């Protein structure tokens, strides 16, 4: 447990020393989701319609940006070896790394989303649902991403492969996440979509760290 | 006590070594020698449990290391080719992190003393990035002085060290072995540490 917190603290500390990585992903999210209203023009009905999808795709791509680096630096400088032979099981350390990744690349998106949602003329209720959906969905993106990052570790041209591997797995999060906001706007209530998102997240919390750990062990051989 | 029985290591199509037996007990150390590419690093990684042998078994106190995993890892300190140092963090932060990884208590005073011992006084708060190659090695080696592990597995520990640091490290290893520790290391130099045996690959 101590070691898990140490991994988290170290990853966050390193991000604080090198802020550009976080800011890049956040700026990407802001710019991509601002380009749509600018390009489409002032048609509130259309903007409201596309808002959930655009914001979710933006969040998804922004998460992808930093994904490859999740284990790559640790692999290159030998830290990963040390983590693998630590008395603390590797899976806990992986959980620590995923948590740090979410705090750095997921949480800022959740906090930023309502501000960006205003550009799409979303009402406060829809903004709340959007935030809640992202709050459930972004950890899922980090967890699934960790499996992909671990599988493509040490592969040349791993970046492209990573996108090909991970993006299809992001589809359920995208469908239910964007669907929650849409069904709230159309008056159906977001409960069902959010429950499904939460269920997928629970599953991923249990299984993704194990899968990522197994992939890391293969990469270290 | 660490022992290996009938170890065979295959990398790609090549068989690096086959049917290798070795044992190291308290107060002993092994010097693994061989040409470049003979499989020294592969052997050390097998011993650390980072990869699995094609054949054979490694035992810690009579139990296969796969089963005695947590007991084994608590007693193991492994140094690979890479320093496992984070360039953006300071020497102290790096030591603190590796202590947490090792499940060891981290006392700043002990860590500071270890860094001073390795001649890094006044550099403990600098990011590791600005240190020279030899100084980075010294930060790594400071870990040896902090961590209380019974078995040291060191891959080329003398690389990039100056004469003084080589002496310091040799003394550290002799002390460790004299106190009932064990060490397995690779090096191309001959070392004046008593109690050693050579494993030729």
Interface residues (C-beta under 8 A of the other chain):
Chain A: X2 X3 X5 X6 X7 X10 X13 X14 X17 X18 X76 X77 X78 X79 X81 X82 X83 X84 X85 X86 X87 X88 X93 X220 X221
Chain B: X48 X49 X50 X51 X52 X70 X73 X74 X76 X78 X80 X81 X82 X83 X84 X85 X86 X87 X88 X89 X93 X96 X97 X98 X100 X101 X102 X103 X127
